[in-house]
Amino acid sequence: MDAVTALRRIAFLLERTQAATYRVKAFRTAASAVQDMGDGELADRLAHGSLEAVRGIGPRTAEVIRQARSGATPDYLDRLEREASGPLAQGGETLLAALRGDCHTHSDWSDGGSPVEEMGRTAAELGHEWTVLTDHSPRLTVANGLSPERLRRQLDVVAELNERWAPFRLLTGIECDILPDGTLDQEPDLLERLDVVVVSVHSKLRMDRAEMTKRLLAAVRTPGADVLGHCTGRLLSGRGRPQSLFDADAVFAACAESGTAVEINCRPERLDPPRDLIRRALAAGALFSIDTDAHAPGQLDWQVYGCARAEECGVPAERVVTTWTADRLLAWTRGEARP
């Protein structure tokens, strides 16, 4: 294991357990510093004890680098690997093995913590065949949502990366805010250019039940809306947040009719929708998308949380769009395989 790999792996394992951002950043910054200096300079600094003089390398990261260069597994990495050796969730292994991709991820273009390249590279290392980049839409300013101009620039970045990454594919997308009247927060012509559109509510979550139902119905019936993200908006950790109220049977029936998948969001603080709503969406005939909603590379490993709940509720793999090949997924999002 080289030093860069060791530092990136530590950052990944810390993110997987939702460690403090500053701790994760220290190891990713050190990995970049080592990568930039080259093997000759690294060897020279190790020989002369000047490693910690490099910007971005501190005592702990320097020790990881020294141990990796000596041919040993760094002590800190070994400890984290042992702590991570058990399963994140009970069950879900069969469905997890069938997954090919993830329809909901974020980069530092909006409120994620890592560059697009780091997110895509990690997804490929985890064995994904494809992953969708879905940074936020413009009105979610708290999440640095992408204006149409910034989104167009991101499309060029993704195209360039895909030229280098084949056969892995990074698909273009957005997590588009559902506005209070049910319309979507992005230019319709631009949404048509994207591979996958996740639509989610982020504001006015305590809207009246009838109004929230109308809002969600309008959104999932919008041509080009592919996935209904974290439909109840609930939060389970910290101060928490209760579920939004809406007519779930009507909304899931509309999803089944229009071919919009219901997301099973894997974030530990969301686990949204709850099991009773997963079962109601299944009974309605809806498709599902098991997504991490990852905001950091280590969080891309969270799909087992959703798989465990999906298996418990009897969701078959063929109803889960994240088990599909990229070509099949794109045929569906382009309307070639819709109801």
Residue frames as qw, qx, qy, qz and C-alpha x, y, z in Angstrom:
[[0.000, 0.888, 0.460, 0.000, 0.00, 0.00, 0.00],
 [0.413, 0.342, -0.037, 0.843, 1.43, 3.36, -0.99],
 [0.136, -0.230, -0.457, 0.848, 1.06, 6.45, 1.19],
 [0.324, 0.000, -0.209, -0.923, -1.61, 8.12, -0.96],
 [0.574, -0.218, -0.711, -0.344, -3.75, 4.98, -0.94],
 [0.420, -0.276, -0.724, 0.473, -3.39, 4.67, 2.85],
 [0.014, 0.175, 0.250, -0.952, -4.37, 8.31, 3.45],
 [0.448, -0.052, -0.392, -0.802, -7.38, 8.09, 1.10],
 [0.555, -0.241, -0.791, -0.089, -8.52, 4.84, 2.71],
 [0.246, -0.266, -0.616, 0.700, -8.39, 6.41, 6.18],
 [0.228, 0.110, -0.001, -0.968, -10.45, 9.36, 4.95],
 [0.521, -0.120, -0.647, -0.544, -12.96, 6.95, 3.39],
 [0.492, -0.289, -0.798, 0.193, -13.37, 4.96, 6.60],
 [0.093, -0.235, -0.428, 0.868, -13.77, 8.12, 8.66],
 [0.362, 0.038, -0.241, -0.900, -16.47, 9.43, 6.29],
 [0.490, -0.171, -0.811, -0.268, -18.24, 6.08, 6.42],
 [0.419, -0.442, -0.703, 0.366, -18.80, 6.59, 10.15],
 [0.054, -0.888, -0.283, -0.359, -19.66, 10.32, 9.81],
 [0.616, -0.345, -0.202, 0.679, -16.50, 11.50, 11.57],
 [0.040, -0.856, -0.107, 0.504, -15.90, 15.24, 11.94],
 [0.635, 0.763, 0.083, 0.090, -15.18, 16.94, 8.62],
 [0.007, -0.902, 0.430, -0.026, -11.90, 18.45, 9.82],
 [0.642, -0.374, 0.667, 0.066, -10.51, 14.98, 10.57],
 [0.781, 0.416, 0.450, 0.123, -11.42, 13.67, 7.13],
 [0.383, 0.921, -0.050, 0.053, -10.06, 16.75, 5.41],
 [0.341, -0.773, 0.522, 0.116, -6.69, 16.36, 7.13],
 [0.668, -0.123, 0.701, 0.217, -6.10, 12.98, 5.47],
 [0.626, 0.656, 0.393, 0.154, -7.43, 13.99, 2.04],
 [0.107, 0.976, -0.187, -0.036, -5.29, 17.14, 2.11],
 [0.462, -0.595, 0.632, 0.181, -2.22, 15.11, 3.05],
 [0.744, 0.224, 0.601, 0.187, -2.93, 12.64, 0.24],
 [0.470, 0.863, 0.153, 0.103, -3.02, 15.51, -2.26],
 [0.156, -0.906, 0.385, 0.084, 0.22, 16.93, -0.85],
 [0.629, -0.308, 0.681, 0.216, 2.03, 13.60, -1.24],
 [0.688, 0.501, 0.497, 0.166, 0.66, 13.15, -4.76],
 [0.285, 0.958, 0.003, 0.025, 1.85, 16.62, -5.76],
 [0.290, -0.828, 0.455, 0.154, 5.41, 16.31, -4.46],
 [0.723, 0.505, -0.463, -0.088, 6.43, 13.20, -6.41],
 [0.951, -0.223, -0.183, 0.112, 8.33, 10.12, -5.27],
 [0.629, 0.328, -0.277, 0.649, 11.78, 11.72, -5.33],
 [0.121, -0.577, 0.220, -0.778, 10.87, 14.64, -3.12],
 [0.806, -0.467, -0.063, -0.358, 8.95, 12.37, -0.76],
 [0.913, -0.040, -0.257, 0.315, 11.93, 10.07, -0.34],
 [0.397, 0.429, -0.272, 0.765, 14.21, 13.05, 0.28],
 [0.380, -0.581, 0.133, -0.707, 11.91, 14.54, 2.92],
 [0.918, -0.346, -0.147, -0.128, 11.58, 11.19, 4.66],
 [0.801, 0.140, -0.286, 0.507, 15.37, 10.83, 4.73],
 [0.267, 0.338, -0.250, 0.867, 15.87, 14.33, 6.15],
 [0.209, -0.457, -0.730, 0.463, 12.88, 14.39, 8.52],
 [0.048, 0.179, -0.011, -0.983, 11.27, 17.37, 6.83],
 [0.045, -0.393, -0.851, -0.345, 7.93, 15.80, 5.92],
 [0.145, -0.733, -0.605, 0.277, 5.92, 17.93, 8.35],
 [0.147, -0.441, 0.096, 0.880, 7.31, 21.09, 6.79],
 [0.004, -0.212, -0.709, -0.673, 5.04, 20.42, 3.80],
 [0.407, 0.003, 0.150, -0.901, 1.80, 22.40, 3.90],
 [0.789, -0.014, -0.257, -0.558, -1.08, 20.02, 4.61],
 [0.779, 0.012, -0.611, 0.143, 0.94, 17.34, 6.41],
 [0.435, -0.712, 0.291, -0.468, 0.77, 17.17, 10.21],
 [0.234, -0.472, 0.821, -0.221, 2.15, 14.78, 12.84],
 [0.722, 0.084, 0.623, -0.290, -0.55, 12.11, 12.48],
 [0.780, 0.601, 0.033, -0.171, -0.62, 12.10, 8.68],
 [0.233, 0.746, -0.624, 0.016, 3.19, 12.14, 8.58],
 [0.444, -0.319, 0.814, -0.196, 3.28, 9.01, 10.74],
 [0.812, 0.359, 0.394, -0.236, 0.83, 7.30, 8.35],
 [0.579, 0.762, -0.273, -0.094, 3.07, 8.23, 5.42],
 [0.038, -0.650, 0.752, -0.103, 6.23, 6.96, 7.14],
 [0.612, -0.109, 0.751, -0.222, 4.65, 3.64, 8.10],
 [0.801, 0.518, 0.216, -0.210, 3.18, 3.09, 4.61],
 [0.439, 0.787, -0.432, -0.035, 6.55, 3.85, 2.97],
 [0.253, -0.527, 0.799, -0.144, 8.27, 1.34, 5.29],
 [0.399, 0.076, -0.860, -0.309, 6.05, -1.40, 3.89],
 [0.037, -0.229, -0.866, 0.443, 3.79, -1.73, 6.94],
 [0.179, -0.685, -0.588, -0.391, 0.08, -1.11, 7.22],
 [0.007, -0.454, 0.283, -0.845, -0.18, 2.16, 9.18],
 [0.103, -0.160, -0.847, 0.496, -1.34, 1.58, 12.75],
 [0.336, 0.280, 0.276, -0.856, -4.21, 4.08, 12.47],
 [0.573, 0.208, -0.493, -0.621, -5.48, 2.48, 9.27],
 [0.366, 0.010, -0.929, 0.056, -5.23, -0.99, 10.79],
 [0.080, 0.218, 0.700, -0.675, -7.34, 0.14, 13.75],
 [0.472, 0.307, 0.008, -0.826, -9.99, 1.71, 11.52],
 [0.517, 0.170, -0.731, -0.412, -10.14, -1.41, 9.32],
 [0.215, -0.105, -0.929, 0.283, -10.71, -3.60, 12.38],
 [0.222, 0.305, 0.487, -0.788, -13.45, -1.27, 13.62],
 [0.527, 0.370, -0.190, -0.741, -15.09, -1.36, 10.19],
 [0.057, 0.192, -0.957, -0.212, -14.86, -5.13, 9.77],
 [0.265, 0.355, 0.842, -0.307, -18.46, -5.80, 10.82],
 [0.150, 0.525, 0.656, 0.522, -21.49, -5.16, 8.58],
 [0.067, -0.140, 0.088, -0.984, -23.06, -1.70, 8.60],
 [0.658, -0.059, 0.085, -0.746, -26.53, -3.25, 8.66],
 [0.446, -0.041, 0.885, -0.123, -28.13, -6.63, 9.24],
 [0.592, 0.507, 0.626, -0.035, -29.39, -8.11, 5.98],
 [0.350, 0.864, -0.022, -0.362, -29.54, -6.68, 2.50],
 [0.395, -0.477, 0.653, 0.436, -26.53, -8.55, 1.16],
 [0.537, 0.323, 0.733, 0.265, -28.36, -10.19, -1.76],
 [0.295, 0.900, 0.320, 0.018, -29.84, -6.96, -3.04],
 [0.215, -0.862, 0.297, 0.349, -26.59, -5.10, -2.44],
 [0.518, -0.216, 0.702, 0.438, -24.75, -7.59, -4.64],
 [0.463, 0.563, 0.639, 0.245, -27.25, -6.89, -7.43],
 [0.061, 0.933, 0.114, -0.336, -26.73, -3.11, -7.42],
 [0.705, 0.353, 0.223, 0.573, -24.84, -1.53, -10.30],
 [0.249, 0.429, 0.026, 0.868, -25.05, 2.18, -9.46],
 [0.206, -0.534, -0.523, 0.631, -26.34, 5.04, -7.35],
 [0.200, 0.689, 0.490, 0.495, -28.76, 7.74, -8.56],
 [0.248, -0.931, -0.139, -0.227, -28.13, 10.38, -5.87],
 [0.733, -0.249, -0.122, 0.621, -24.68, 11.80, -5.01],
 [0.015, 0.997, 0.071, 0.006, -23.23, 15.25, -4.34],
 [0.718, 0.199, -0.099, 0.660, -19.87, 16.92, -4.96],
 [0.335, -0.481, -0.216, 0.781, -18.22, 20.14, -3.81],
 [0.051, 0.302, 0.431, 0.849, -20.00, 21.93, -6.65],
 [0.463, -0.649, -0.280, -0.536, -22.93, 22.17, -4.22],
 [0.513, -0.698, 0.305, -0.396, -22.85, 20.98, -0.59],
 [0.976, -0.032, -0.151, 0.151, -20.67, 17.89, -0.93],
 [0.489, -0.808, 0.258, 0.206, -17.18, 17.79, 0.54],
 [0.581, -0.281, 0.604, 0.468, -15.13, 16.38, -2.33],
 [0.224, 0.461, -0.445, -0.734, -14.46, 17.08, -6.01],
 [0.842, 0.298, -0.055, -0.446, -16.40, 15.31, -8.74],
 [0.576, 0.479, -0.662, -0.004, -13.30, 13.29, -9.65],
 [0.070, -0.295, 0.840, -0.450, -12.87, 11.96, -6.11],
 [0.676, 0.092, 0.425, -0.595, -16.53, 10.94, -5.90],
 [0.817, 0.415, -0.227, -0.330, -16.44, 9.18, -9.26],
 [0.391, 0.487, -0.768, 0.139, -13.13, 7.45, -8.63],
 [0.285, -0.202, 0.787, -0.509, -14.37, 6.11, -5.28],
 [0.788, 0.212, 0.211, -0.538, -17.62, 4.85, -6.79],
 [0.731, 0.468, -0.473, -0.149, -15.62, 2.92, -9.39],
 [0.150, 0.420, -0.828, 0.339, -13.33, 1.50, -6.68],
 [0.520, -0.061, 0.624, -0.580, -16.41, 0.25, -4.81],
 [0.292, 0.100, 0.926, 0.216, -17.42, -1.72, -7.90],
 [0.437, 0.649, 0.352, -0.513, -20.15, 0.54, -9.28],
 [0.544, 0.326, 0.573, 0.518, -20.63, 0.39, -13.04],
 [0.094, 0.585, 0.267, 0.760, -22.15, 3.87, -13.03],
 [0.247, -0.519, -0.531, 0.623, -23.06, 6.69, -10.65],
 [0.126, 0.792, 0.398, 0.446, -25.19, 9.78, -11.11],
 [0.306, -0.069, -0.266, 0.912, -23.91, 13.19, -10.01],
 [0.161, -0.729, -0.582, -0.322, -26.90, 15.11, -8.61],
 [0.254, -0.092, -0.325, 0.906, -25.82, 18.41, -7.10],
 [0.089, 0.626, 0.618, -0.467, -28.52, 20.77, -5.87],
 [0.276, 0.673, 0.478, 0.492, -30.60, 23.19, -7.95],
 [0.282, 0.450, -0.084, 0.843, -30.26, 27.01, -7.74],
 [0.395, -0.693, -0.095, -0.596, -32.87, 28.08, -5.18],
 [0.844, -0.485, -0.182, 0.143, -31.32, 25.90, -2.48],
 [0.257, 0.841, -0.299, 0.372, -28.74, 28.60, -1.77],
 [0.605, -0.656, 0.411, -0.186, -27.84, 27.12, 1.62],
 [0.872, -0.074, 0.450, 0.177, -26.47, 24.14, -0.34],
 [0.115, -0.561, 0.491, 0.656, -24.75, 26.27, -3.00],
 [0.695, 0.439, 0.562, -0.090, -27.23, 25.13, -5.63],
 [0.436, -0.061, 0.542, 0.716, -26.10, 25.20, -9.25],
 [0.361, 0.619, 0.015, -0.698, -27.27, 28.01, -11.50],
 [0.843, 0.497, 0.189, -0.078, -28.00, 27.00, -15.11],
 [0.384, 0.825, -0.410, 0.062, -24.60, 28.38, -16.11],
 [0.285, -0.566, 0.754, -0.174, -22.72, 26.39, -13.45],
 [0.814, 0.078, 0.545, -0.186, -24.65, 23.23, -14.30],
 [0.745, 0.662, -0.062, -0.047, -23.71, 23.60, -17.98],
 [0.145, 0.757, -0.623, 0.136, -20.05, 23.90, -16.96],
 [0.577, -0.322, 0.715, -0.227, -20.39, 20.79, -14.83],
 [0.886, 0.361, 0.237, -0.168, -21.72, 18.86, -17.83],
 [0.539, 0.743, -0.389, 0.074, -18.47, 19.64, -19.65],
 [0.217, -0.601, 0.725, -0.258, -16.43, 18.43, -16.67],
 [0.781, -0.032, 0.569, -0.253, -18.35, 15.14, -16.54],
 [0.817, 0.568, -0.020, -0.102, -17.95, 14.61, -20.28],
 [0.295, 0.747, -0.578, 0.146, -14.17, 15.04, -19.99],
 [0.438, -0.419, 0.740, -0.291, -13.95, 12.60, -17.07],
 [0.871, 0.185, 0.377, -0.256, -15.98, 9.96, -18.90],
 [0.651, 0.676, -0.340, -0.054, -13.49, 10.03, -21.77],
 [0.146, 0.586, -0.749, 0.272, -10.86, 8.79, -19.28],
 [0.465, -0.264, 0.679, -0.503, -12.95, 6.51, -17.07],
 [0.839, 0.158, -0.261, -0.450, -14.55, 4.00, -19.43],
 [0.236, -0.394, -0.776, -0.433, -16.06, 1.49, -18.83],
 [0.162, -0.524, -0.613, 0.569, -17.20, 3.23, -15.61],
 [0.074, 0.566, 0.417, 0.707, -19.75, 5.95, -16.41],
 [0.079, -0.352, -0.453, 0.815, -20.51, 9.08, -14.44],
 [0.093, 0.619, 0.679, 0.383, -24.02, 10.09, -15.46],
 [0.024, 0.224, -0.067, 0.972, -25.22, 13.68, -15.41],
 [0.331, -0.594, -0.729, -0.075, -28.01, 14.68, -13.10],
 [0.088, -0.422, 0.203, -0.879, -29.44, 17.04, -10.52],
 [0.176, -0.467, -0.797, 0.340, -31.34, 16.96, -7.25],
 [0.038, -0.392, -0.300, -0.869, -33.99, 19.41, -8.29],
 [0.101, 0.154, 0.600, -0.778, -35.94, 21.23, -5.62],
 [0.070, -0.574, -0.763, -0.291, -39.72, 20.79, -5.74],
 [0.027, -0.203, 0.127, -0.970, -41.07, 24.30, -5.30],
 [0.291, 0.164, 0.660, -0.672, -44.22, 24.92, -3.21],
 [0.646, 0.377, 0.016, -0.664, -46.45, 24.88, -6.30],
 [0.881, 0.083, 0.465, -0.012, -44.99, 21.54, -7.48],
 [0.626, 0.760, -0.166, 0.052, -42.85, 22.97, -10.29],
 [0.889, -0.140, 0.000, 0.437, -39.16, 22.10, -10.57],
 [0.225, -0.913, 0.118, 0.318, -36.30, 24.46, -9.82],
 [0.416, -0.336, 0.573, 0.622, -34.35, 24.41, -13.08],
 [0.398, 0.457, -0.313, -0.731, -34.79, 25.38, -16.73],
 [0.877, 0.181, 0.357, -0.266, -36.89, 22.67, -18.46],
 [0.714, 0.643, -0.274, -0.033, -34.59, 22.61, -21.51],
 [0.082, 0.638, -0.722, 0.255, -31.60, 22.01, -19.28],
 [0.667, -0.194, 0.622, -0.361, -33.35, 19.24, -17.35],
 [0.891, 0.395, 0.062, -0.214, -33.92, 17.49, -20.68],
 [0.472, 0.691, -0.539, 0.098, -30.15, 17.35, -21.23],
 [0.306, -0.519, 0.720, -0.344, -29.54, 15.44, -17.99],
 [0.385, 0.085, -0.910, -0.130, -29.39, 11.67, -17.67],
 [0.420, -0.450, -0.774, 0.151, -31.25, 11.46, -14.33],
 [0.163, -0.503, 0.074, -0.845, -33.40, 13.99, -12.45],
 [0.361, -0.349, -0.779, 0.374, -34.05, 13.44, -8.74],
 [0.205, -0.601, -0.166, -0.755, -36.86, 15.66, -7.41],
 [0.482, -0.295, -0.681, 0.465, -37.01, 16.45, -3.68],
 [0.262, -0.878, -0.231, -0.328, -38.72, 18.78, -1.21],
 [0.571, 0.040, -0.407, 0.712, -36.35, 20.88, 0.92],
 [0.045, -0.108, 0.212, -0.970, -38.59, 23.75, 2.04],
 [0.590, -0.121, 0.050, -0.797, -41.99, 24.22, 3.70],
 [0.296, 0.092, -0.951, -0.013, -41.84, 20.61, 4.91],
 [0.089, 0.289, 0.797, -0.523, -44.78, 21.15, 7.30],
 [0.316, 0.011, -0.369, -0.874, -47.14, 22.23, 4.56],
 [0.703, 0.059, 0.339, -0.623, -50.80, 21.22, 4.95],
 [0.566, -0.040, 0.819, 0.084, -51.35, 17.56, 4.02],
 [0.612, 0.646, 0.452, -0.060, -53.62, 18.29, 1.05],
 [0.258, 0.926, -0.213, -0.172, -51.28, 20.96, -0.30],
 [0.291, -0.566, 0.748, 0.189, -48.21, 18.74, 0.11],
 [0.659, 0.220, 0.717, 0.043, -50.04, 15.96, -1.74],
 [0.524, 0.828, 0.185, -0.082, -50.80, 18.32, -4.65],
 [0.024, -0.868, 0.460, 0.186, -47.18, 19.50, -4.62],
 [0.439, -0.337, 0.817, 0.164, -45.76, 15.98, -4.83],
 [0.662, 0.454, 0.596, -0.029, -48.30, 14.82, -7.41],
 [0.402, 0.901, -0.045, -0.158, -47.40, 17.72, -9.69],
 [0.134, -0.748, 0.624, 0.179, -43.69, 17.00, -9.33],
 [0.516, -0.158, 0.834, 0.118, -43.72, 13.24, -9.96],
 [0.619, 0.581, 0.528, -0.027, -46.00, 13.72, -12.98],
 [0.153, 0.869, -0.252, -0.398, -43.64, 16.27, -14.54],
 [0.895, 0.425, -0.062, 0.121, -42.07, 14.82, -17.70],
 [0.485, 0.615, -0.437, 0.443, -38.42, 14.15, -16.96],
 [0.466, -0.589, 0.483, -0.450, -38.83, 13.62, -13.19],
 [0.642, 0.244, -0.724, -0.065, -37.11, 10.26, -12.69],
 [0.535, -0.170, -0.732, 0.385, -36.75, 9.72, -8.92],
 [0.403, -0.799, -0.128, -0.428, -38.73, 11.11, -5.96],
 [0.452, 0.323, -0.608, 0.568, -36.02, 11.79, -3.35],
 [0.199, -0.106, -0.724, 0.652, -36.39, 11.29, 0.44],
 [0.179, -0.515, -0.584, -0.602, -40.15, 11.74, 0.16],
 [0.460, -0.744, -0.484, 0.028, -41.06, 12.41, 3.81],
 [0.171, 0.773, -0.206, 0.575, -38.14, 14.73, 4.61],
 [0.750, -0.654, -0.070, -0.075, -37.76, 13.18, 8.05],
 [0.325, 0.603, -0.608, 0.402, -34.56, 13.39, 10.12],
 [0.837, -0.359, -0.411, -0.028, -33.86, 10.83, 12.84],
 [0.683, -0.123, -0.327, 0.642, -30.76, 12.27, 14.51],
 [0.157, 0.166, -0.146, 0.963, -29.97, 15.43, 16.45],
 [0.332, 0.150, 0.361, -0.858, -33.11, 17.47, 17.10],
 [0.316, 0.297, 0.896, 0.099, -34.84, 15.37, 14.45],
 [0.321, 0.195, -0.188, -0.907, -37.59, 16.38, 12.07],
 [0.604, 0.234, 0.682, -0.339, -41.03, 14.77, 11.70],
 [0.364, 0.229, 0.766, 0.478, -42.32, 13.34, 8.45],
 [0.269, 0.117, -0.205, -0.934, -44.11, 15.60, 6.02],
 [0.488, 0.305, 0.730, -0.367, -47.79, 14.72, 5.75],
 [0.389, 0.334, -0.456, -0.728, -49.25, 13.71, 2.37],
 [0.893, 0.135, 0.212, -0.373, -51.53, 11.10, 0.83],
 [0.296, -0.485, 0.779, 0.265, -48.89, 8.43, 0.29],
 [0.597, 0.269, 0.754, 0.054, -51.16, 6.05, -1.62],
 [0.469, 0.845, 0.212, -0.143, -52.09, 8.77, -4.14],
 [0.025, 0.855, -0.458, -0.243, -48.48, 9.90, -4.58],
 [0.404, -0.318, 0.836, 0.195, -47.11, 6.37, -5.00],
 [0.623, 0.492, 0.608, -0.025, -49.88, 5.49, -7.45],
 [0.358, 0.915, -0.053, -0.179, -48.88, 8.56, -9.47],
 [0.205, -0.664, 0.681, 0.231, -45.24, 7.42, -9.33],
 [0.565, 0.045, 0.816, 0.114, -46.23, 4.00, -10.66],
 [0.546, 0.721, 0.414, -0.105, -48.39, 5.55, -13.39],
 [0.272, 0.937, -0.185, -0.116, -45.71, 8.01, -14.55],
 [0.893, 0.243, -0.207, 0.317, -42.73, 5.69, -14.06],
 [0.013, 0.781, -0.391, 0.487, -41.09, 7.85, -11.40],
 [0.687, -0.050, -0.668, 0.280, -39.07, 5.74, -8.96],
 [0.541, -0.811, -0.021, -0.223, -39.46, 6.15, -5.20],
 [0.358, 0.584, -0.609, 0.400, -36.08, 6.63, -3.58],
 [0.826, -0.505, -0.223, 0.111, -35.04, 4.49, -0.62],
 [0.152, 0.854, -0.329, 0.372, -32.61, 6.99, 0.87],
 [0.853, -0.063, -0.441, 0.271, -29.70, 5.32, 2.69],
 [0.114, 0.566, -0.399, 0.712, -28.40, 8.19, 4.81],
 [0.387, -0.209, -0.822, 0.362, -28.46, 6.93, 8.43],
 [0.045, 0.248, 0.419, -0.872, -30.10, 10.13, 9.65],
 [0.482, 0.149, -0.234, -0.831, -32.85, 9.86, 7.02],
 [0.146, 0.080, 0.986, 0.008, -33.66, 6.19, 6.22],
 [0.421, 0.465, 0.244, -0.740, -36.50, 7.67, 4.23],
 [0.587, -0.426, -0.090, -0.683, -39.17, 6.51, 3.54],
 [0.450, -0.316, 0.732, -0.403, -39.97, 4.44, 6.64],
 [0.138, -0.044, 0.977, 0.156, -40.84, 0.77, 6.17],
 [0.389, 0.514, 0.687, -0.337, -44.61, 1.21, 6.12],
 [0.391, 0.758, -0.059, -0.519, -44.33, 3.63, 3.21],
 [0.023, 0.418, -0.826, -0.378, -41.92, 1.36, 1.33],
 [0.267, 0.204, 0.941, -0.041, -44.55, -1.37, 1.56],
 [0.395, 0.695, 0.415, -0.435, -47.26, 0.99, 0.33],
 [0.243, 0.694, -0.425, -0.528, -45.11, 2.08, -2.62],
 [0.110, -0.187, 0.951, 0.220, -44.47, -1.58, -3.42],
 [0.345, 0.437, 0.801, -0.221, -48.21, -2.34, -3.32],
 [0.344, 0.762, 0.101, -0.539, -48.84, 0.65, -5.61],
 [0.837, 0.421, 0.274, 0.218, -46.54, -0.86, -8.24],
 [0.090, 0.967, -0.228, -0.070, -43.83, 1.79, -8.05],
 [0.778, 0.356, -0.312, 0.412, -40.21, 1.37, -9.01],
 [0.582, -0.790, 0.008, 0.193, -37.49, 2.08, -6.44],
 [0.535, 0.662, -0.319, 0.415, -34.03, 3.65, -6.45],
 [0.770, -0.563, -0.143, 0.262, -31.70, 2.70, -3.58],
 [0.402, 0.741, -0.106, 0.528, -29.44, 5.74, -3.21],
 [0.611, -0.211, -0.421, 0.636, -26.81, 6.93, -0.75],
 [0.063, -0.967, -0.153, -0.192, -27.41, 10.69, -1.08],
 [0.773, -0.244, -0.079, 0.580, -23.64, 10.71, -0.46],
 [0.061, 0.996, -0.037, 0.059, -21.96, 14.03, 0.25],
 [0.193, -0.745, 0.636, 0.057, -18.50, 12.47, 0.66],
 [0.518, 0.360, -0.744, -0.218, -16.70, 9.46, -0.86],
 [0.010, 0.123, -0.929, 0.348, -16.93, 7.31, 2.29],
 [0.518, 0.209, 0.457, -0.692, -20.70, 7.70, 2.28],
 [0.586, 0.327, -0.515, -0.534, -20.93, 5.90, -1.07],
 [0.260, 0.120, -0.952, 0.109, -20.67, 2.69, 0.98],
 [0.335, 0.023, 0.565, -0.754, -24.03, 3.28, 2.68],
 [0.556, 0.040, -0.482, -0.676, -26.28, 1.50, 0.17],
 [0.353, -0.090, -0.923, 0.119, -26.54, -1.56, 2.42],
 [0.159, 0.189, 0.561, -0.790, -28.74, 0.48, 4.79],
 [0.562, 0.267, -0.098, -0.777, -31.34, 0.87, 2.05],
 [0.517, 0.170, -0.792, -0.276, -30.89, -2.69, 0.78],
 [0.099, -0.062, -0.899, 0.423, -31.58, -4.12, 4.24],
 [0.364, 0.303, 0.424, -0.772, -34.86, -2.20, 4.54],
 [0.559, 0.318, -0.400, -0.653, -35.88, -3.00, 0.96],
 [0.398, 0.097, -0.909, -0.072, -35.31, -6.73, 1.46],
 [0.069, 0.154, 0.785, -0.596, -37.19, -6.65, 4.77],
 [0.459, 0.397, 0.231, -0.760, -40.16, -5.08, 2.95],
 [0.690, 0.275, 0.668, 0.041, -40.04, -7.61, 0.10],
 [0.366, 0.807, -0.167, -0.433, -38.85, -5.28, -2.68],
 [0.902, 0.157, 0.327, 0.236, -37.66, -7.45, -5.59],
 [0.453, -0.387, 0.344, 0.726, -34.41, -6.58, -7.37],
 [0.321, 0.367, 0.627, 0.607, -36.16, -6.16, -10.73],
 [0.067, -0.895, -0.421, -0.129, -38.17, -3.23, -9.31],
 [0.444, -0.766, 0.061, 0.460, -34.97, -1.40, -8.27],
 [0.567, 0.822, -0.024, 0.054, -33.52, 0.84, -10.99],
 [0.121, -0.830, 0.544, -0.011, -30.10, 0.90, -9.35],
 [0.724, -0.156, 0.664, 0.104, -29.74, -2.80, -10.25],
 [0.719, 0.653, 0.237, -0.026, -30.04, -1.93, -13.96],
 [0.650, 0.074, 0.243, 0.716, -27.26, -1.41, -16.48],
 [0.069, -0.457, 0.011, 0.887, -26.53, 2.17, -17.46],
 [0.105, -0.033, -0.648, -0.754, -28.04, 1.59, -20.90],
 [0.242, -0.520, -0.810, -0.123, -31.28, 0.25, -19.43],
 [0.214, -0.604, -0.418, 0.644, -31.41, 3.10, -16.93],
 [0.020, -0.329, 0.232, 0.915, -30.97, 5.69, -19.69],
 [0.153, -0.259, -0.778, -0.551, -33.63, 4.05, -21.85],
 [0.257, -0.630, -0.709, 0.185, -35.99, 4.43, -18.88],
 [0.177, -0.599, -0.206, 0.753, -35.11, 8.05, -18.10],
 [0.023, 0.200, -0.450, -0.870, -35.46, 8.96, -21.78],
 [0.613, 0.230, 0.202, -0.728, -38.97, 7.57, -21.82],
 [0.476, 0.290, -0.731, -0.394, -38.26, 4.49, -23.90],
 [0.411, -0.113, -0.899, 0.105, -39.29, 2.13, -21.10],
 [0.234, -0.019, 0.436, -0.869, -41.89, 4.21, -19.23],
 [0.343, 0.381, 0.820, -0.256, -45.47, 3.07, -18.66]]
